[in-house]
Amino acid sequence: MSEYHVASFIAYTYPDEQAQVMSRLSELSSCDIHGDDGKGRIIVTLESESQRGIVDGFEQITNVAGVLNLSPVYHEYCDETN
């Protein structure tokens, strides 16, 4: 069965570390940055062919130096029947 998952999150960091954290996040192949507020909040998404891939990406992001918290916003799952 073919699956597709997309999930969005807000990554929190200290405002003075935001540029460095965004640079580190951009190095992760599974993570896309969609915006920030300049106050320490960064909007990111993960895409994967499995739920495990989303979990792995979540763990990678939380292990990035400077990420204080990662809050889920949205998750969508589609299979070949959707």
N, C-alpha and C positions, 0 to 999 in steps of 0.2 A: 504494500500500500504506500502510495506517495503522500507525504505530508508537507505542509508549509506552515511555519510559525513566524509571527512578527510580534515583538513586544517593545513597548516604549517605557522609558524610565527617566527620572530626574536624578542626576548625580549632584550631590552637595559637596562643596569644598569651601575653604576660606577664600574670600574675594581676592586677597593678595596672592593666592596660589593658583587662581583659576586658569591663567594662560599656560602654566606648566602642566596642569592636570589635563587640559584640553589637548596639549601636544602629546602627552602620554596616551590618552585615549585614542587619538587618531592613529597610533601605531598598532592598535588591536584590529586584526582583520575582520572580526565579527561585529565591530561596533561602528555605527555611523553617528556623527554629531550633527544635530539639526538646529542648534541655537543655544544661546545663553542670555542671561540677564545682566551680566557684569557684576552681580552681587553674590556669586558663588553657586548659582544653579545652572546646570548644563542639561539640555535635553538630548537624550541618546536613544537609539533603537538598535535592536538585535534582530537578525533574521536567521532562520535555521530550518533544516528539514526534519528536525525532531525537537521534542520538548527538552531532551537532555542537552541539546545544543544551546538552547536558551539558558538553561541552568548553568552550563559551563561558562557561557559568556557573562552571565551575571556575576559569577565567582571571579572571573578575570577582572571585571570592572571594579569590584569591591576590593581587590588586591592591589589596585593601582595606587601608588603613593600619592597622598593628598586627598583621596576620596574619603569623605567622612561618613557618607550614607548614600544608599541607592534605593530610591522609592519607586515601586512599580506604578505605572499609570494605566497601561493597556496591554492586553495580550489577545491575539486572534489566531485561531487554528483553522486550517482548511485541509481537507483530504481530497482525494481524487473524485469524490462524489459531490463536492461543493462546487 
